Amino acid sequence: MTAAPRSAVQVVGALTALVGWMPVVAPSSSVDVVPVLTSVPFAAAPGRPVSHTVTLSGTGTGLVPAIKVTFTTTVGLDGVAATTSRGACPVVTALTVVCELGDLTFPGDGATVTVTGTVRPGAAPGTLVQNLVTVTPLAPDADPGNDAVSNAYLVPGASTAATHPASPPARTPAPRPASRLPLVAAALGLAALAAAALLLWRRRRRS
């Protein structure tokens, strides 16, 4: 005996009943997604490897749909690679990494994104290295104001230790003028001799 074909109404009714039994979590604006950025080692010099880890957590209860994490840096990473505990990272370049994590339900879910590479050599001392992470869900979370986090440092260069001012050159004392006392004494001696000679001459004339 051949079963009678189901009508479209019966099929729609069956699908509706099936969907009705499936749990559906609606997007919730009561969840606050908070990213934390950890860079190891912090302030890595050009030519040195570095690892940036983004950890997502959430406060509140509910679903945050289609979360996207974007990592950017102002000095490129050579050999950059990205991994994520949820979803995939379709964009991985020296300056930008984008990972699409999908829906996250809190408080149970969380996610971690790790970006690794070598700080590109050649950055001049004093160059600003800024690493920025932004979290963009499809629907805004409870506090969009804390959906970004960053850290920054200056490329190290010549020593910035305080240098002592150079000591002034030693001053050579000016030569003292020759003392005039010997000349004065000699002049007085000659005058005394002349006076004595004159006195002696006068006495001889009187005698």
Secondary structure, 3 states (H helix, E strand, C coil): CCCCCCCHHHHHHHHHHHHHHCCCCCECCCCEEEEEEEEECCCCCCCCEEEEEEEEEEECCEEEEEEEEEEEECCCEEEEEEEECCCEEEEECCCEEEEEEEEEEECCCCEEEEEEEEECCCCCCCCEEEEEEEEECCCCCCCHHHCEEEEEEECCCCCCCCCCCCCCCCCCCCCCCCCCHHHHHHHHHHHHHHHHHHHHHHHHHHC
